[in-house]
Amino acid sequence: MTVHVVLPSGVDDPSVPSGGNSYDRRMCRELVALGVDVRETAVGGAWPGEGDEEALARTLAQVPDGGVVLVDGLVACGVPDVVVPHARRVRLVVLVHLPLADETGLAPEVAAALDAAEREVLRSAAAVVGTSPWASRRLVEHHGLDPERVHTVTPGVDPAPLAPGTDGVSRLLCVASVTPRKGHDVLLDALATLVDAPWTLDCVGPLGAEAHVSALRRYGDRVRFTGPLSGGPLDRAYAAADLFVLASRAETYGMVVTEALARGIPVVASSVPDALGGGGVLVPPGDVAALAAELRRWFGDERARQDLREAARRRRDQLTGWGEAAGSMVRVLVRVRG
């Protein structure tokens, strides 16, 4: 089976790691391992909005009639004029990591235009893949898609050793790009109410706009912004964590949550119901008071801490690997191919 895969050019840029890029890269590797002939093209530009549309058009034009094309929604969903004509002759599968209009901070008119463009592209596709059950349901409801054409392929996670932590309480870890959607301001506002608690926080991830990051630095030296980490340094950050925290305003899955749970790290998070499962505490997005209450319970109640540790380890045993995720994707591609 041959599949033409179209990705954003930043998929291999170590300076801007993201869940979407990690998913794309790992999925391609796992599809090859399953015997799929993957013909991969990375298209340059800043998607959406400033991508190389001519390169995308050339890439799609080179796919033979009836060929199966798996394209990242970041590339495809903002340019219906390029994508939809080809959807009439190839078997188009669009992988949606995050609906374009869900990015935080967009002007209303920009969000509306992206939303309309995405709807046109997704309605033209032979299949749409969401990365969580919640995300797939939302795509169906929001864009009026045929549920039979929308599929869920959740990310896998690699097995990892149990994290020893630091002292079992104080070392907090957040792995996320430092952007408004990831809710670092919510997390830090909640922690600011716990001045007497013995916490430190490592924020691991690419630094976003300077003004946003500068506003977060006012919380002082109990908060450390490391920038992006990978390999051994990232493993060591997880190993030292006593509690993983993520206050995202919007997520479609939250791979960093399952990476923490794979290490048995307790989790308090928002917007990640499918990744979290029963493995931690889910709080409403943007709710500083609710997050502060759960953190206060963590610091003040040993029984609550133990309950979270046990929940994380139960969830750890339920997590599935990337081979299973790739198998799910193959089933979608085979169905589309017919």
C-alpha positions as YAML, in Angstrom:
chain: A
units: angstrom
residues:
- id: 1
  name: MET
  ca: [0.00, 0.00, 0.00]
- id: 2
  name: THR
  ca: [1.32, 3.44, -0.98]
- id: 3
  name: VAL
  ca: [0.41, 6.55, 1.00]
- id: 4
  name: HIS
  ca: [1.48, 10.08, 0.11]
- id: 5
  name: VAL
  ca: [2.02, 12.00, 3.35]
- id: 6
  name: VAL
  ca: [2.11, 15.82, 3.36]
- id: 7
  name: LEU
  ca: [3.51, 17.53, 6.44]
- id: 8
  name: PRO
  ca: [4.54, 21.04, 7.53]
- id: 9
  name: SER
  ca: [8.27, 21.63, 7.04]
- id: 10
  name: GLY
  ca: [8.83, 22.26, 10.76]
- id: 11
  name: VAL
  ca: [8.06, 18.65, 11.63]
- id: 12
  name: ASP
  ca: [11.74, 17.90, 12.25]
- id: 13
  name: ASP
  ca: [12.79, 21.23, 13.77]
- id: 14
  name: PRO
  ca: [14.07, 20.48, 17.29]
- id: 15
  name: SER
  ca: [13.68, 24.12, 18.32]
- id: 16
  name: VAL
  ca: [9.89, 23.97, 17.99]
- id: 17
  name: PRO
  ca: [8.78, 20.57, 19.30]
- id: 18
  name: SER
  ca: [5.04, 20.00, 19.44]
- id: 19
  name: GLY
  ca: [2.66, 17.16, 19.95]
- id: 20
  name: GLY
  ca: [1.50, 17.46, 16.35]
- id: 21
  name: ASN
  ca: [5.02, 17.24, 14.97]
- id: 22
  name: SER
  ca: [5.87, 14.32, 17.24]
- id: 23
  name: TYR
  ca: [2.71, 12.50, 16.17]
- id: 24
  name: ASP
  ca: [3.41, 13.07, 12.46]
- id: 25
  name: ARG
  ca: [7.01, 11.93, 12.62]
- id: 26
  name: ARG
  ca: [6.34, 8.86, 14.76]
- id: 27
  name: MET
  ca: [3.30, 7.85, 12.71]
- id: 28
  name: CYS
  ca: [5.34, 7.89, 9.50]
- id: 29
  name: ARG
  ca: [7.98, 5.68, 11.09]
- id: 30
  name: GLU
  ca: [5.43, 3.22, 12.42]
- id: 31
  name: LEU
  ca: [3.57, 3.02, 9.10]
- id: 32
  name: VAL
  ca: [6.83, 2.11, 7.37]
- id: 33
  name: ALA
  ca: [7.45, -0.54, 10.03]
- id: 34
  name: LEU
  ca: [4.06, -2.03, 9.16]
- id: 35
  name: GLY
  ca: [5.03, -2.29, 5.49]
- id: 36
  name: VAL
  ca: [3.33, 0.85, 4.16]
- id: 37
  name: ASP
  ca: [5.13, 2.59, 1.30]
- id: 38
  name: VAL
  ca: [5.21, 6.14, 2.72]
- id: 39
  name: ARG
  ca: [5.99, 8.88, 0.17]
- id: 40
  name: GLU
  ca: [6.59, 11.88, 2.42]
- id: 41
  name: THR
  ca: [6.74, 15.57, 1.46]
- id: 42
  name: ALA
  ca: [7.32, 18.46, 3.86]
- id: 43
  name: VAL
  ca: [5.88, 21.75, 2.59]
- id: 44
  name: GLY
  ca: [7.56, 24.96, 3.66]
- id: 45
  name: GLY
  ca: [6.14, 28.16, 5.09]
- id: 46
  name: ALA
  ca: [4.32, 29.22, 8.24]
- id: 47
  name: TRP
  ca: [1.06, 27.28, 8.20]
- id: 48
  name: PRO
  ca: [-1.70, 28.31, 8.31]
- id: 49
  name: GLY
  ca: [-1.74, 31.65, 6.56]
- id: 50
  name: GLU
  ca: [1.78, 31.95, 5.20]
- id: 51
  name: GLY
  ca: [2.50, 28.51, 3.83]
- id: 52
  name: ASP
  ca: [3.97, 27.78, 0.41]
- id: 53
  name: GLU
  ca: [0.71, 27.17, -1.40]
- id: 54
  name: GLU
  ca: [2.42, 26.71, -4.76]
- id: 55
  name: ALA
  ca: [4.57, 23.92, -3.33]
- id: 56
  name: LEU
  ca: [1.49, 22.29, -1.83]
- id: 57
  name: ALA
  ca: [-0.31, 22.49, -5.16]
- id: 58
  name: ARG
  ca: [2.67, 20.90, -6.95]
- id: 59
  name: THR
  ca: [2.87, 18.14, -4.35]
- id: 60
  name: LEU
  ca: [-0.80, 17.26, -4.67]
- id: 61
  name: ALA
  ca: [-0.65, 17.43, -8.49]
- id: 62
  name: GLN
  ca: [2.05, 14.75, -8.49]
- id: 63
  name: VAL
  ca: [-0.21, 12.24, -6.74]
- id: 64
  name: PRO
  ca: [-1.80, 9.93, -9.32]
- id: 65
  name: ASP
  ca: [-5.57, 9.80, -9.65]
- id: 66
  name: GLY
  ca: [-7.00, 7.57, -6.95]
- id: 67
  name: GLY
  ca: [-3.87, 7.79, -4.79]
- id: 68
  name: VAL
  ca: [-4.22, 7.95, -1.01]
- id: 69
  name: VAL
  ca: [-3.01, 11.21, 0.53]
- id: 70
  name: LEU
  ca: [-2.64, 11.74, 4.28]
- id: 71
  name: VAL
  ca: [-2.17, 15.45, 4.94]
- id: 72
  name: ASP
  ca: [-1.66, 17.32, 8.19]
- id: 73
  name: GLY
  ca: [-4.59, 19.67, 8.80]
- id: 74
  name: LEU
  ca: [-2.25, 22.52, 9.65]
- id: 75
  name: VAL
  ca: [-1.20, 22.48, 5.99]
- id: 76
  name: ALA
  ca: [-4.50, 21.56, 4.37]
- id: 77
  name: CYS
  ca: [-7.29, 23.19, 6.31]
- id: 78
  name: GLY
  ca: [-6.58, 26.85, 5.60]
- id: 79
  name: VAL
  ca: [-6.31, 26.58, 1.81]
- id: 80
  name: PRO
  ca: [-9.45, 25.05, 0.30]
- id: 81
  name: ASP
  ca: [-8.72, 26.66, -3.07]
- id: 82
  name: VAL
  ca: [-5.61, 24.47, -3.29]
- id: 83
  name: VAL
  ca: [-6.85, 21.30, -1.64]
- id: 84
  name: VAL
  ca: [-10.49, 20.85, -2.63]
- id: 85
  name: PRO
  ca: [-9.90, 20.48, -6.42]
- id: 86
  name: HIS
  ca: [-7.49, 17.62, -5.74]
- id: 87
  name: ALA
  ca: [-9.90, 16.01, -3.28]
- id: 88
  name: ARG
  ca: [-12.11, 15.27, -6.27]
- id: 89
  name: ARG
  ca: [-9.51, 12.97, -7.86]
- id: 90
  name: VAL
  ca: [-7.41, 11.56, -4.98]
- id: 91
  name: ARG
  ca: [-8.44, 9.84, -1.78]
- id: 92
  name: LEU
  ca: [-7.80, 12.61, 0.72]
- id: 93
  name: VAL
  ca: [-7.38, 11.91, 4.45]
- id: 94
  name: VAL
  ca: [-6.96, 14.99, 6.67]
- id: 95
  name: LEU
  ca: [-5.34, 14.59, 10.09]
- id: 96
  name: VAL
  ca: [-6.59, 17.29, 12.47]
- id: 97
  name: HIS
  ca: [-4.38, 17.92, 15.50]
- id: 98
  name: LEU
  ca: [-6.13, 21.15, 16.50]
- id: 99
  name: PRO
  ca: [-8.98, 22.95, 14.70]
- id: 100
  name: LEU
  ca: [-7.44, 26.08, 13.24]
- id: 101
  name: ALA
  ca: [-9.88, 28.47, 14.90]
- id: 102
  name: ASP
  ca: [-9.13, 27.01, 18.35]
- id: 103
  name: GLU
  ca: [-5.74, 28.67, 18.59]
- id: 104
  name: THR
  ca: [-5.81, 31.26, 21.38]
- id: 105
  name: GLY
  ca: [-5.48, 34.94, 20.56]
- id: 106
  name: LEU
  ca: [-6.84, 35.00, 17.01]
- id: 107
  name: ALA
  ca: [-8.81, 38.06, 15.93]
- id: 108
  name: PRO
  ca: [-12.51, 37.10, 15.54]
- id: 109
  name: GLU
  ca: [-12.49, 37.73, 11.80]
- id: 110
  name: VAL
  ca: [-9.36, 35.60, 11.34]
- id: 111
  name: ALA
  ca: [-10.82, 32.76, 13.40]
- id: 112
  name: ALA
  ca: [-14.06, 32.89, 11.40]
- id: 113
  name: ALA
  ca: [-12.21, 32.76, 8.08]
- id: 114
  name: LEU
  ca: [-10.05, 29.83, 9.20]
- id: 115
  name: ASP
  ca: [-13.11, 28.02, 10.50]
- id: 116
  name: ALA
  ca: [-14.94, 28.39, 7.19]
- id: 117
  name: ALA
  ca: [-11.88, 27.28, 5.21]
- id: 118
  name: GLU
  ca: [-11.41, 24.24, 7.42]
- id: 119
  name: ARG
  ca: [-15.06, 23.25, 7.07]
- id: 120
  name: GLU
  ca: [-14.80, 23.34, 3.26]
- id: 121
  name: VAL
  ca: [-11.66, 21.20, 3.26]
- id: 122
  name: LEU
  ca: [-12.94, 18.62, 5.73]
- id: 123
  name: ARG
  ca: [-16.25, 18.23, 3.94]
- id: 124
  name: SER
  ca: [-14.34, 17.47, 0.74]
- id: 125
  name: ALA
  ca: [-12.14, 14.78, 2.29]
- id: 126
  name: ALA
  ca: [-12.68, 11.06, 1.93]
- id: 127
  name: ALA
  ca: [-11.84, 10.73, 5.62]
- id: 128
  name: VAL
  ca: [-10.96, 12.91, 8.60]
- id: 129
  name: VAL
  ca: [-8.81, 11.70, 11.49]
- id: 130
  name: GLY
  ca: [-9.06, 13.21, 14.96]
- id: 131
  name: THR
  ca: [-6.53, 12.44, 17.66]
- id: 132
  name: SER
  ca: [-9.01, 11.75, 20.47]
- id: 133
  name: PRO
  ca: [-12.64, 10.68, 20.80]
- id: 134
  name: TRP
  ca: [-13.51, 14.15, 22.08]
- id: 135
  name: ALA
  ca: [-11.80, 15.82, 19.11]
- id: 136
  name: SER
  ca: [-13.56, 13.59, 16.59]
- id: 137
  name: ARG
  ca: [-16.97, 14.25, 18.12]
- id: 138
  name: ARG
  ca: [-16.33, 17.97, 18.05]
- id: 139
  name: LEU
  ca: [-15.30, 17.90, 14.38]
- id: 140
  name: VAL
  ca: [-18.50, 16.06, 13.49]
- id: 141
  name: GLU
  ca: [-20.71, 18.44, 15.43]
- id: 142
  name: HIS
  ca: [-18.95, 21.70, 14.65]
- id: 143
  name: HIS
  ca: [-18.41, 21.17, 10.93]
- id: 144
  name: GLY
  ca: [-21.46, 19.02, 10.19]
- id: 145
  name: LEU
  ca: [-19.39, 16.07, 8.99]
- id: 146
  name: ASP
  ca: [-20.65, 12.58, 8.22]
- id: 147
  name: PRO
  ca: [-19.71, 10.54, 11.33]
- id: 148
  name: GLU
  ca: [-18.91, 7.57, 9.08]
- id: 149
  name: ARG
  ca: [-16.04, 9.54, 7.55]
- id: 150
  name: VAL
  ca: [-14.51, 10.71, 10.84]
- id: 151
  name: HIS
  ca: [-12.12, 8.37, 12.62]
- id: 152
  name: THR
  ca: [-10.08, 8.51, 15.82]
- id: 153
  name: VAL
  ca: [-6.42, 7.55, 15.98]
- id: 154
  name: THR
  ca: [-5.08, 8.42, 19.41]
- id: 155
  name: PRO
  ca: [-1.33, 8.83, 19.90]
- id: 156
  name: GLY
  ca: [0.69, 6.01, 21.32]
- id: 157
  name: VAL
  ca: [3.22, 6.31, 24.11]
- id: 158
  name: ASP
  ca: [6.53, 4.58, 24.71]
- id: 159
  name: PRO
  ca: [7.06, 2.54, 27.86]
- id: 160
  name: ALA
  ca: [9.20, 4.35, 30.43]
- id: 161
  name: PRO
  ca: [10.60, 3.61, 33.87]
- id: 162
  name: LEU
  ca: [8.80, 4.90, 36.92]
- id: 163
  name: ALA
  ca: [9.93, 8.41, 37.83]
- id: 164
  name: PRO
  ca: [11.61, 8.55, 41.25]
- id: 165
  name: GLY
  ca: [10.66, 12.21, 41.71]
- id: 166
  name: THR
  ca: [12.50, 14.56, 44.04]
- id: 167
  name: ASP
  ca: [10.95, 14.62, 47.51]
- id: 168
  name: GLY
  ca: [7.54, 13.29, 46.52]
- id: 169
  name: VAL
  ca: [5.84, 16.68, 46.80]
- id: 170
  name: SER
  ca: [7.57, 19.84, 45.71]
- id: 171
  name: ARG
  ca: [8.96, 19.50, 42.16]
- id: 172
  name: LEU
  ca: [6.31, 20.43, 39.60]
- id: 173
  name: LEU
  ca: [6.75, 19.96, 35.85]
- id: 174
  name: CYS
  ca: [4.86, 21.47, 32.91]
- id: 175
  name: VAL
  ca: [5.86, 20.43, 29.37]
- id: 176
  name: ALA
  ca: [4.23, 22.73, 26.82]
- id: 177
  name: SER
  ca: [5.03, 25.57, 24.46]
- id: 178
  name: VAL
  ca: [4.89, 28.82, 26.42]
- id: 179
  name: THR
  ca: [1.92, 30.30, 24.57]
- id: 180
  name: PRO
  ca: [-1.44, 31.62, 25.80]
- id: 181
  name: ARG
  ca: [-3.31, 28.44, 24.80]
- id: 182
  name: LYS
  ca: [-1.21, 26.35, 27.16]
- id: 183
  name: GLY
  ca: [-2.40, 28.35, 30.17]
- id: 184
  name: HIS
  ca: [0.88, 29.01, 32.00]
- id: 185
  name: ASP
  ca: [-0.69, 32.21, 33.32]
- id: 186
  name: VAL
  ca: [-3.55, 30.20, 34.84]
- id: 187
  name: LEU
  ca: [-1.10, 27.78, 36.43]
- id: 188
  name: LEU
  ca: [1.11, 30.51, 37.84]
- id: 189
  name: ASP
  ca: [-1.85, 32.51, 39.15]
- id: 190
  name: ALA
  ca: [-2.97, 29.37, 40.99]
- id: 191
  name: LEU
  ca: [0.49, 28.75, 42.41]
- id: 192
  name: ALA
  ca: [0.76, 32.37, 43.49]
- id: 193
  name: THR
  ca: [-1.99, 31.67, 46.03]
- id: 194
  name: LEU
  ca: [0.22, 28.98, 47.60]
- id: 195
  name: VAL
  ca: [3.18, 31.09, 48.67]
- id: 196
  name: ASP
  ca: [3.75, 28.99, 51.79]
- id: 197
  name: ALA
  ca: [3.75, 25.67, 49.95]
- id: 198
  name: PRO
  ca: [7.16, 24.15, 49.10]
- id: 199
  name: TRP
  ca: [6.86, 24.23, 45.32]
- id: 200
  name: THR
  ca: [9.15, 24.85, 42.38]
- id: 201
  name: LEU
  ca: [8.04, 24.65, 38.76]
- id: 202
  name: ASP
  ca: [10.00, 23.71, 35.64]
- id: 203
  name: CYS
  ca: [8.34, 24.94, 32.44]
- id: 204
  name: VAL
  ca: [9.79, 22.92, 29.57]
- id: 205
  name: GLY
  ca: [8.98, 23.97, 26.02]
- id: 206
  name: PRO
  ca: [9.63, 26.53, 23.30]
- id: 207
  name: LEU
  ca: [9.26, 30.14, 24.42]
- id: 208
  name: GLY
  ca: [6.52, 32.03, 22.61]
- id: 209
  name: ALA
  ca: [6.06, 35.76, 22.11]
- id: 210
  name: GLU
  ca: [8.48, 37.80, 24.21]
- id: 211
  name: ALA
  ca: [5.75, 39.93, 25.79]
- id: 212
  name: HIS
  ca: [3.86, 36.82, 26.93]
- id: 213
  name: VAL
  ca: [6.94, 35.16, 28.38]
- id: 214
  name: SER
  ca: [8.09, 38.37, 30.08]
- id: 215
  name: ALA
  ca: [4.74, 38.69, 31.82]
- id: 216
  name: LEU
  ca: [5.16, 35.18, 33.24]
- id: 217
  name: ARG
  ca: [8.65, 35.84, 34.57]
- id: 218
  name: ARG
  ca: [7.25, 38.11, 37.25]
- id: 219
  name: TYR
  ca: [6.53, 35.05, 39.35]
- id: 220
  name: GLY
  ca: [10.17, 34.90, 40.39]
- id: 221
  name: ASP
  ca: [12.86, 32.28, 40.73]
- id: 222
  name: ARG
  ca: [10.57, 29.48, 41.88]
- id: 223
  name: VAL
  ca: [9.63, 29.17, 38.20]
- id: 224
  name: ARG
  ca: [12.24, 28.08, 35.66]
- id: 225
  name: PHE
  ca: [11.76, 28.33, 31.89]
- id: 226
  name: THR
  ca: [14.15, 25.82, 30.35]
- id: 227
  name: GLY
  ca: [13.20, 26.15, 26.70]
- id: 228
  name: PRO
  ca: [12.64, 22.95, 24.70]
- id: 229
  name: LEU
  ca: [14.28, 19.74, 25.90]
- id: 230
  name: SER
  ca: [14.59, 16.36, 24.23]
- id: 231
  name: GLY
  ca: [16.32, 13.05, 24.74]
- id: 232
  name: GLY
  ca: [18.21, 12.65, 28.01]
- id: 233
  name: PRO
  ca: [17.53, 16.15, 29.37]
- id: 234
  name: LEU
  ca: [13.78, 15.70, 28.89]
- id: 235
  name: ASP
  ca: [13.88, 12.24, 30.44]
- id: 236
  name: ARG
  ca: [15.68, 13.71, 33.46]
- id: 237
  name: ALA
  ca: [13.07, 16.45, 33.79]
- id: 238
  name: TYR
  ca: [10.31, 13.83, 33.92]
- id: 239
  name: ALA
  ca: [12.32, 11.66, 36.32]
- id: 240
  name: ALA
  ca: [12.66, 14.53, 38.81]
- id: 241
  name: ALA
  ca: [8.96, 15.47, 38.72]
- id: 242
  name: ASP
  ca: [6.73, 14.84, 41.72]
- id: 243
  name: LEU
  ca: [3.63, 16.25, 40.01]
- id: 244
  name: PHE
  ca: [2.87, 17.02, 36.36]
- id: 245
  name: VAL
  ca: [0.70, 20.07, 35.74]
- id: 246
  name: LEU
  ca: [-0.91, 21.36, 32.53]
- id: 247
  name: ALA
  ca: [-3.44, 24.19, 32.50]
- id: 248
  name: SER
  ca: [-4.23, 24.29, 28.77]
- id: 249
  name: ARG
  ca: [-7.20, 26.28, 27.59]
- id: 250
  name: ALA
  ca: [-7.67, 23.90, 24.64]
- id: 251
  name: GLU
  ca: [-6.18, 20.55, 23.63]
- id: 252
  name: THR
  ca: [-7.30, 17.76, 21.34]
- id: 253
  name: TYR
  ca: [-5.39, 15.07, 23.25]
- id: 254
  name: GLY
  ca: [-2.30, 16.05, 25.27]
- id: 255
  name: MET
  ca: [0.55, 13.64, 24.53]
- id: 256
  name: VAL
  ca: [2.70, 15.09, 27.32]
- id: 257
  name: VAL
  ca: [0.10, 13.87, 29.81]
- id: 258
  name: THR
  ca: [0.42, 10.25, 28.70]
- id: 259
  name: GLU
  ca: [4.21, 10.63, 28.66]
- id: 260
  name: ALA
  ca: [4.00, 11.66, 32.33]
- id: 261
  name: LEU
  ca: [1.57, 8.87, 33.15]
- id: 262
  name: ALA
  ca: [3.83, 6.33, 31.43]
- id: 263
  name: ARG
  ca: [6.31, 7.21, 34.16]
- id: 264
  name: GLY
  ca: [3.71, 6.97, 36.93]
- id: 265
  name: ILE
  ca: [3.81, 10.72, 37.60]
- id: 266
  name: PRO
  ca: [0.62, 12.12, 39.21]
- id: 267
  name: VAL
  ca: [-1.20, 14.65, 37.01]
- id: 268
  name: VAL
  ca: [-3.40, 17.70, 37.53]
- id: 269
  name: ALA
  ca: [-4.52, 19.12, 34.19]
- id: 270
  name: SER
  ca: [-7.28, 20.71, 32.13]
- id: 271
  name: SER
  ca: [-8.64, 20.08, 28.61]
- id: 272
  name: VAL
  ca: [-7.20, 16.54, 28.35]
- id: 273
  name: PRO
  ca: [-9.99, 14.12, 29.33]
- id: 274
  name: ASP
  ca: [-9.06, 11.35, 26.90]
- id: 275
  name: ALA
  ca: [-5.33, 11.39, 27.61]
- id: 276
  name: LEU
  ca: [-5.86, 11.59, 31.36]
- id: 277
  name: GLY
  ca: [-8.50, 8.88, 31.60]
- id: 278
  name: GLY
  ca: [-8.82, 8.17, 35.29]
- id: 279
  name: GLY
  ca: [-5.14, 8.84, 35.84]
- id: 280
  name: GLY
  ca: [-5.37, 12.16, 37.60]
- id: 281
  name: VAL
  ca: [-7.44, 15.24, 38.35]
- id: 282
  name: LEU
  ca: [-9.13, 17.16, 35.54]
- id: 283
  name: VAL
  ca: [-10.02, 20.80, 36.29]
- id: 284
  name: PRO
  ca: [-12.03, 23.23, 34.12]
- id: 285
  name: PRO
  ca: [-9.86, 25.20, 31.69]
- id: 286
  name: GLY
  ca: [-9.10, 28.76, 32.78]
- id: 287
  name: ASP
  ca: [-10.38, 28.18, 36.33]
- id: 288
  name: VAL
  ca: [-7.65, 29.51, 38.62]
- id: 289
  name: ALA
  ca: [-9.61, 28.81, 41.80]
- id: 290
  name: ALA
  ca: [-10.30, 25.17, 40.91]
- id: 291
  name: LEU
  ca: [-6.68, 24.57, 39.97]
- id: 292
  name: ALA
  ca: [-5.44, 26.27, 43.15]
- id: 293
  name: ALA
  ca: [-7.77, 24.09, 45.23]
- id: 294
  name: GLU
  ca: [-6.39, 20.88, 43.71]
- id: 295
  name: LEU
  ca: [-2.79, 22.07, 44.16]
- id: 296
  name: ARG
  ca: [-3.53, 23.03, 47.76]
- id: 297
  name: ARG
  ca: [-4.89, 19.52, 48.32]
- id: 298
  name: TRP
  ca: [-1.74, 18.05, 46.78]
- id: 299
  name: PHE
  ca: [0.55, 19.97, 49.11]
- id: 300
  name: GLY
  ca: [-1.55, 19.59, 52.22]
- id: 301
  name: ASP
  ca: [-2.95, 16.06, 52.15]
- id: 302
  name: GLU
  ca: [-0.70, 13.00, 51.99]
- id: 303
  name: ARG
  ca: [-3.71, 10.75, 51.38]
- id: 304
  name: ALA
  ca: [-4.66, 12.83, 48.34]
- id: 305
  name: ARG
  ca: [-1.10, 12.58, 47.04]
- id: 306
  name: GLN
  ca: [-1.10, 8.83, 47.44]
- id: 307
  name: ASP
  ca: [-4.46, 8.55, 45.67]
- id: 308
  name: LEU
  ca: [-3.06, 10.48, 42.71]
- id: 309
  name: ARG
  ca: [0.06, 8.32, 42.57]
- id: 310
  name: GLU
  ca: [-2.07, 5.17, 42.55]
- id: 311
  name: ALA
  ca: [-4.36, 6.59, 39.86]
- id: 312
  name: ALA
  ca: [-1.34, 7.44, 37.67]
- id: 313
  name: ARG
  ca: [0.03, 3.91, 37.98]
- id: 314
  name: ARG
  ca: [-3.32, 2.34, 37.12]
- id: 315
  name: ARG
  ca: [-3.54, 4.53, 34.02]
- id: 316
  name: ARG
  ca: [0.07, 3.65, 33.17]
- id: 317
  name: ASP
  ca: [-0.97, 0.01, 32.80]
- id: 318
  name: GLN
  ca: [-3.76, 0.98, 30.38]
- id: 319
  name: LEU
  ca: [-1.70, 3.03, 27.92]
- id: 320
  name: THR
  ca: [-1.12, 1.68, 24.42]
- id: 321
  name: GLY
  ca: [1.91, 1.97, 22.15]
- id: 322
  name: TRP
  ca: [2.60, 3.54, 18.79]
- id: 323
  name: GLY
  ca: [2.31, 0.22, 16.97]
- id: 324
  name: GLU
  ca: [-1.35, 0.05, 17.91]
- id: 325
  name: ALA
  ca: [-1.86, 3.68, 16.86]
- id: 326
  name: ALA
  ca: [-0.29, 2.98, 13.48]
- id: 327
  name: GLY
  ca: [-2.46, -0.10, 13.07]
- id: 328
  name: SER
  ca: [-5.53, 2.08, 13.58]
- id: 329
  name: MET
  ca: [-4.28, 4.53, 10.96]
- id: 330
  name: VAL
  ca: [-3.67, 1.71, 8.48]
- id: 331
  name: ARG
  ca: [-7.27, 0.56, 8.89]
- id: 332
  name: VAL
  ca: [-8.46, 4.07, 8.02]
- id: 333
  name: LEU
  ca: [-6.20, 4.25, 4.97]
- id: 334
  name: VAL
  ca: [-7.23, 0.80, 3.73]
- id: 335
  name: ARG
  ca: [-10.89, 1.72, 4.09]
- id: 336
  name: VAL
  ca: [-10.36, 4.91, 2.09]
- id: 337
  name: ARG
  ca: [-8.41, 3.13, -0.61]
- id: 338
  name: GLY
  ca: [-11.29, 0.67, -1.04]
...
